Amino acid sequence: MPCRCVDAKGAPVMRVWPALRRLWVLVWLGAVSVHTARALQVTDDRGVTLNFVQAPQRIVSLLPSLAETVCALGRCARLVGVDRYSNYPASLRQLPQVGGGLDPNIEAILALRPDVVLMAKSARGGERLEALGLRVVALEPKTHADVQRVVLTLGQLLAVPDPTSVWRAIDAEVSAAARSLPARLRDTRVYFEVNQGPYAASEASFIGETLARLGVKNIVPGHLGPFPKLNPEYVVRADPTLIMVGEDGAEGLAQRPGWQGIRAVRERRLCLFSAEQSDVLVRPGPRMAEAARLMVQCLTEKALPVVVPGPRP
């Protein structure tokens, strides 16, 4: 605005600095708004891009690995509801449960007034939740690279300053677990059963990727899919020297046709994981390093040293 100022000769002049200052403030605020919008723009696994005015403060998660990732990023307090299977960290057990990925309780989710609902791409109910006005971000990690991507995406959504450091820590601990496995146990031929069927973890699964980083041999090739249902005879023919399986799935293992002849069964080279340990092993998320350590412990206790044939005399 003009002011009553004069120059050296006494002539009136206009002061322009206040106007320039206001213009600079407007430009700065505009730049901040653009930066914020970009920082809170995420694209989920459906290819849907969502923009958020601010980081969500009330979150409902319908996938345990996503809830665990939110907590690993330091935003656990923002979770207001979880699926029935989310149980880590222990604080999640105190939150309202809103069904599961295949049977979400839409009314219960609405009652929690979430700013965003996190769910797997393959989960049900996403379109209905969106039709009711809720924001849905669908993320479904299946590989180590997917876990990294989900950590970074949720870090961006939740305005975490350095989500990359969270992933680096996970990856470094998996590598440390791999280095801790004695060289004499590498190349052990392993069969990892996810659940009865039998369904196995192949080389293409995140579990298979962890086994590969440990340096052991997965008897189930990746071309069968990440978690194929096998003919039990396949395992008999492959004859693994070590079997990893949950306690619930181990019952009746030796009674399967032909399985008494499998070396791992015959010599009791079985790693039986508790329900809590199985949760760690089958969730592609921030506890992958703990899963790798469980595998190393199993191999150390149960595996025979791999004999490498020497030169013939």
C-alpha positions, 0 to 999 in steps of 0.5 A: 500500500502507498505510504507518505514518504519523500525522496531526497528532493522532498517528492512523494514516493510509493513504498512497494516492499509491502506488496512484494512481501505479500507476493513472496508469501503467496508464492511460498505458500503455493509452493508448500501446497504443491509439495504437500500434495505431491508428498501425499499422492500415492498409487496403490497396487490397483494402479489407482492414484489417490491424493490426500490433503494431509497424512491420515490420522485414523487408519483401518487395516485389513491385512496383518502385514500392512498393520505391522508396517504401519507400526514399523514406520512409527505410526501405530497409534493411528490405527483405530481398527484391524482385521481378526488376524492382526496380533503384532505388536501386542497393542493391536490386540486391543483394537476393534476387529473388523472382520478379514480381507475376505469378509470385512465388516463394512458397518464396523469399519464405517463406525470407526470413521477412518481417513483411509482403509488399507487392504490387500488388492485381492480383498473384498469390499473395497468398491463398497467402502469407496462407494460409501465415501471412504478412501481405500489404498490396496497394497499386497506384498508378495516378494521382498521387492514388494515389501520394500515398495509397500514400506516406501508407499506407506511411509509417503502416505503417513508423512514419515521423514525417512521410510527408506531407513526402515527398509534398509534396516530390514534388508540388512538384518536379513543379510546378517541372518544369512551370514550367520548360517554356517557354510556347511549347512548351505545347499541343504534341500528344503521343503517349506509347507505353508499349510495342509493341502499340501501348499508349499512356498516355492522359489518365487515366493517371498519365503523362497526368496529368504531361503535363497538368500540363506543359500539353501535349496528349495525343492519347489521351483518358481514356475509352479507359482508362489504357493502351489498346491502339490501332489504329495507324491511330488515331495516324495520324489524330491526327497528333501533333507529338511522340512519346515512346517507349522505345528498344526500342519505337522500332525499326520505328516508321516501317515501321508502315502510314501512320506515315511520314506522321505529322508527328512521324515525318516530321520526326524529332520523337521522344524515344527513352528509354533503359531506365533512363529508361523505368523512371523514366517508367512507375513511379508512385512517388517519381520522378515529378518526375524523369519530369516533368523527362525530359518537359520535356527531351524537349519542349525539344529536340524540340518546335516552338513552338506557333503561336497564330493571330493576329487576321485583318487 
